[in-house]
Amino acid sequence: MSGAKPFYVTTPIYYVNDKPHIGHAYTTLACDVLARFKRLDGFDVKFLTGTDEHGQKVEKSAEVAGLSPQALADANSANFRELTKVLGCSNDDFIRTTEPRHIAACQALWNELLKRGEIYLGHYEGWYSVRDEAFYNEDELKAGPDGQKLAPTGAPVEWVKEPSYFFRLSAWGERLLAYYDREPDSIGPQSRRNEVMSFVKGGLNDLSVSRTSFSWGIPVPGDESHVMYVWLDALTNYITAVGYPDTTGEYAKYWPADLHMVGKDIVRFHSVYWPAFLMAAGLEPPKRVFAHGWWTNEGQKISKSIGNVIDPLSLIERYGLDQVRYFLLREVPFGNDGDFSHRAMINRMNSELANDYGNLAQRVLSMVGKNCGAQVPQHGEFTAEDRELLDAAAALIGKQRDAMDRQLFHEALEALWVVIRAANGYVDRQAPWALKKTNPERMATVLWVLAETVRHLAMLTQPFMPTSSARLLDQLAVPEDQRDFRHIGSHFALKPGTPLPTPQGVFPRLVEEGAV
Ligand code: ME8
């Protein structure tokens, strides 16, 4: 891959106090689609995910479970690792914050910040939410149903009073604003960018970055009565994984990250604290943070206490992996909040995958199989309508690149479905089954145009639905080494006379029990 442009994409690292659910699966899948797209488009990709294992929240959960924090972390980190496998993710690394490489990176970053005078010892007195692992000002709090104080997220808060090291965040406001201005793509979507900028413009306080009241964390070098604030620890994972404190090698190639994908709940940590820590240590801030929206379940907030957590594994078992991957990225405009419902899942699976895409491929491949001697048909001259469809298919790659660079997965899919619907309309109008007797040469041309359109579609659905797309490309006899986007152009169009295997349906319909 020498000479290929690097592309570094990360998911948040997930807390090990909880089992993976659909929200975690969503972020990881979005990154996987992007990583696959960029690899197919010739980039040298590094895709990182992993688990966030320190902090008071994990320590408390372990206590409740009667386990050591390390034992809880080992068990739940394994669940998240397993989830990436079940989701068919192509991550290049899986980081755990309890690994020696990460502890070394955090301590090196700490020492650098201390050396530069960005960290000082003081005393913290204020509100803390263990659930959010975040500090809050008095004026950010709201009253709960019994008059108790709650974080803006609704999480309980407690008064904390202890010696603490502070990071001089208050000194970084102007430089953060200059960074957002210099890099207009540094935060997406626009609504989040506005939110972050107004938070920074409101003035920043110094940030408490160590704790003494518990011990499950990375020791502060030289003062081991303190452990590092879990967010300083967690955010550092993104540079640990490229070799920090060694800034040659992978760091030189991949840093700054092209994209930190996160949920909207943690944008402040990624777009305020993280770039400030990095700049304060003399390192480059990330190129972009994109914050997607929040999933609810059949209209309700997803929560363990309500008992409506959606297990991605059971969804995949019921509907199929590619179907779930498609649904999650298609159902909701990326960046907006969305609602999961089984009805919506089944509708998209049946109407868009089975009817639109599946039927198109199946009709075309079986007509070619029956009427063209199971070979890619020989086409003649193209009509204006043939060209229109072929041109629309050829224009797709540009549209995909554009949508992917803005993380608009729903737009990328919609662009593909515009062509799928156009191709289905073309089949109906051209009626190749009728041409069989009247004009077999024209039938062959029509079927070639359609098969070539399906080739484009199958190439471009690979990032979203890798297994089904591979099966379609197998059925079109596209060689495995000709499935990246360098091979999408007309120079690599289907060659008449190429033998084709017996076609098989790729997108099954879900027939519901009790349905007629
Ligand atoms: O915040 N809808 O970890 P976490 C959409 N360890 N996305 C959701 C979701 C939902 N209902 N629920 C969770 C942490 N997510 C820290 C991160 S990074 C250096 C440290 C996704 O286990 C979403 O991406 O609470 C959200 O940001 C993330 O899971 C939070 O995971």
Residues whose N, C-alpha, C, O or C-beta is under 5 A from the ligand:
A	BS01	ME8	P12 I13 Y14 Y15 G23 H24 T27 D52 A234 L235 V262 G263 I266 G293 W294 W295 I302
